[in-house]
Amino acid sequence: MARILVVDDSASMRQMVAFTLKGAGHEVVEKNDGVEALTSAKTESFDLVITDVNMPNMDGITLTKELRSLSNYRFTPILTLTTESSAEKKMAGKQAGATGWLVKPFNPNQLLATAKKVLG
Amino acid sequence: MSIDMSQFHEAFFEESFEGLEIMESELLTLDVGEGDVEIINTIFRAAHSIKGGAGTFGFMNVSEFTHVMETLLDEMRDGSRDVTQYAVDSLLGSIDVLRAMLEAARDNGDVDEGMVAERYAILNNILNKGDEAASNSEAEPVGAAVTPGIAQVWQISFIPHTDLLMAGNDPVRMFRALSELGEVQATVDLAKLLPFNELVPEDLYLCWTVTLAGDTLKADIEEVFEWVEDDCDLSITLLDDAEPRELGSDNDSPVVSTPPQEEITPPPASLKAESTVPVMENSPTKPKKPTEAASIRVGIDKVDEIINLVGELVITQSMLDQAGDDLEANAELSASGDSASQKINADILLRLSKGLAQLERNTRELQDGVMRIRMLPISFVFSRMPRLVHDLSSKLDKKIELVVHGEETELDKTVMENIGDPLVHLVRNALDHGVEIPEVRLAAGKPETGILNLNAYHQGGNVIIEIKDDGAGINKKKVLAKAIEKGIVSSHDKLSDDEVNNLIFAPGFSTADVVSDVSGRGVGMDVVKTSINKLGGRVVVQSEEGKGSVFTIRLPLTLAILDGQLVTVGGESYVVPLIAIIESLQVDRAQINQVAGKAEVYKLRDEYIPIIRARSVFGLDDGVDDLHESLMVIVEVDGAPVGIIVDELQGQQQVVIKSLETNYRKVETMSGATILGDGTVALIWDVNGMVGVHKKKSHKN
């Protein structure tokens, strides 16, 4: 099963995402914001990164850009969690290099389906 | 997969309420006009998190309401809307509504729908007043066209751009997803493939034509390619034997438009489970009620410190252990008559006593460290004040600037929870009765804007909170007249200025000519005083007419431990809270006076203070008539000194307070009990209660 990095400043969202993914047998590492996530991404490897967009210290868009500039994250799937259903905001993530997005609110099944989509 | 979403609710509510506080305090610092983008961003982010969480955890009303607030904030953020006072006030009001909605959701209660509707109206009103008319309809119909239920054959031409792989997408996974929709046949087109020596391994040169047979909607296929829309050339065509047609253009196809909400929110699994079948395994039968104050956030440095201290304790323990072993070994030696063993013994004893001293220090430090876990910065309470001052000054038409110092001062969590209301009351009082309206201030030669100072700091083992205003001060004549009218003091009582000022804390006292809805709510200053006393604290006021007043609250750092003076009365040890003691002295007969028959007073410097005999309060036989050379502890009760006669004074000691009420019952003269170092139980005095009992007894006489 996959090793997944979950980044969200909201503990409840993070817990929900982590719990769901763990329930599906994945290994999950939780981080509070972009800075923390980037630090651990540099020393560990992940098969998938799921990140919130709006976060203090470093937002999800910047995190995505930073990750893509690391040689071992060039092809790693990165999903952004966004409340914005508008095309413009989704595209901001895409342009930064994200693989795709998941629009909040979502339920555990939607999350798993989306994760499956990129983990294959 | 069904997951009980309610397990995340507590965390969601906790962070949402925190988010509300952030929004509130940031809104209050937001300047009207320009509006600092950083501040708006912070507010926006908080609102955004609440919206996202609320949607996910099934609180749709919260999510929808926050969305409207967020829209307004978004427009402020990108500069398309000015930051007006009205908008800020409306957002503040919306925070209150949102808080009520969240509380209702947490407690399974009802929310006042009228209030919510009204707030929606206000927000929408602001939004519609904008330059741009209502935002362009977002509900763009999605091209989902064909009637389901009939097997169809789709042809998908998928020409990826060479950099499609760069964002982590992979055609293999897309085809796999397609294969779940129906029967897939893919043919690869190698036309763009470069000669081997020119190949860039990270680029993608292949194109595919895929046929998909199945009962599939075009939208489902589009969803598979959703993330790569811009990274490829894609066309999806319906291969119909009768008339193949291009579906790229939506215009001529019947449009099924789905309102967005419907697809977003299948209710969370937990809600379904509750209403239908009781869940069989490993789930509590009832949804857990959120327990209040169940958790506390502790800074990691505090935890590290404790771990550190425990480490030291372990070292000390092994040191003592070693000394004990050596002593034992040496005992055998000395039994066999070894002369050197005497010297060794002395050596070990020295180590032992050193170790014990170290143990004492470790224990004390560990106790301090553990107590600090419960300590929170007073900013938790102070943070409510800017909003209060903001709201009240506009309500009262006064100009007031709030200046806060010492927000980082730490205070026990329980004390913190109970000091909030009294503090709010004192601030209200200062704004309402203290600070004057601008015209009056100008006429008195003061600046138009009044200043309210909130200050907190540590002093000894106490926390001091000051509420200081530069207003009119307390009108002593008026206070005295009122107190006499209410029978609180008699007209012949000679009172010092401070004593007059502190009369405002007497029960049933209120001087406002017009009872305003700001502070005259039937709750007097006596309630403030009582709540502070209950916390083991004291409050006094100092005031100068025309210059302003200072309310000083003195609180113990914690409710669990008390610095006490041990005294003996009738052979029993008691603990007197050190915070109440002014001084202790030996009585000089010459200074005792008898007034009005039996009541005794003591002349302490220039002041006469009442004498209370602890023995008589406790109903013990008071054998001593002449108090000469007796010991007297002078304590402060209601801002005035009172002398209590005790048999003996012992040492000072920190004691751990055990509640009498939970273990026995309430005792008027005692605030609790403790266990002393030698194992005996000692009661802790409630000096206010003792004075009360003394008064009752002397009235009977």
Chai-1 contact restraints between the chains, C-beta under 6 A:
chainA,res_idxA,chainB,res_idxB,connection_type,confidence,min_distance_angstrom,max_distance_angstrom,comment,restraint_id
A,S10,B,E15,contact,1.0,0.0,6.0,A-B,restraint_1
A,S10,B,S49,contact,1.0,0.0,6.0,A-B,restraint_2
A,S10,B,G53,contact,1.0,0.0,6.0,A-B,restraint_3
A,A11,B,A11,contact,1.0,0.0,6.0,A-B,restraint_4
A,A11,B,E15,contact,1.0,0.0,6.0,A-B,restraint_5
A,S12,B,F8,contact,1.0,0.0,6.0,A-B,restraint_6
A,S12,B,A11,contact,1.0,0.0,6.0,A-B,restraint_7
A,S12,B,F12,contact,1.0,0.0,6.0,A-B,restraint_8
A,S12,B,G53,contact,1.0,0.0,6.0,A-B,restraint_9
A,M13,B,G53,contact,1.0,0.0,6.0,A-B,restraint_10
A,Q15,B,F8,contact,1.0,0.0,6.0,A-B,restraint_11
A,Q15,B,A11,contact,1.0,0.0,6.0,A-B,restraint_12
A,M16,B,F8,contact,1.0,0.0,6.0,A-B,restraint_13
A,T20,B,I3,contact,1.0,0.0,6.0,A-B,restraint_14
A,N54,B,R45,contact,1.0,0.0,6.0,A-B,restraint_15
A,N54,B,H48,contact,1.0,0.0,6.0,A-B,restraint_16
A,F75,B,G168,contact,1.0,0.0,6.0,A-B,restraint_17
A,T76,B,G168,contact,1.0,0.0,6.0,A-B,restraint_18
A,P77,B,G168,contact,1.0,0.0,6.0,A-B,restraint_19
A,I78,B,G168,contact,1.0,0.0,6.0,A-B,restraint_20
A,T83,B,K51,contact,1.0,0.0,6.0,A-B,restraint_21
A,T83,B,G52,contact,1.0,0.0,6.0,A-B,restraint_22
A,G97,B,A167,contact,1.0,0.0,6.0,A-B,restraint_23
A,T99,B,A167,contact,1.0,0.0,6.0,A-B,restraint_24
A,T99,B,G168,contact,1.0,0.0,6.0,A-B,restraint_25
A,T99,B,N169,contact,1.0,0.0,6.0,A-B,restraint_26
A,G100,B,W227,contact,1.0,0.0,6.0,A-B,restraint_27
A,K104,B,G52,contact,1.0,0.0,6.0,A-B,restraint_28
A,K104,B,G55,contact,1.0,0.0,6.0,A-B,restraint_29
A,K104,B,T56,contact,1.0,0.0,6.0,A-B,restraint_30
A,P105,B,G55,contact,1.0,0.0,6.0,A-B,restraint_31
A,P105,B,T56,contact,1.0,0.0,6.0,A-B,restraint_32
A,N107,B,P266,contact,1.0,0.0,6.0,A-B,restraint_33
A,P108,B,M1,contact,1.0,0.0,6.0,A-B,restraint_34
A,P108,B,I3,contact,1.0,0.0,6.0,A-B,restraint_35
A,K117,B,A177,contact,1.0,0.0,6.0,A-B,restraint_36
A,G120,B,R173,contact,1.0,0.0,6.0,A-B,restraint_37
